[in-house]
């Protein structure tokens, strides 16, 4: 099984931080600056990150909107 198959389609902030090895505040800044946009859910507006966007960032490719 490939790593791509083990990762859910939407990642939590904690999962994304672990994969990218960055702090949560970095993800918030990236979302604000358009580097890695988050999808917001629920009344708390929790952030989720698309697997394809995170993997693109890991490969060094630009993330599409």
Beta strands, then each sheet from edge to edge (+ up, - down):
strand 1: 10-12
strand 2: 39-41
strand 3: 46-50
sheet 1: 1+ 3- 2+
end
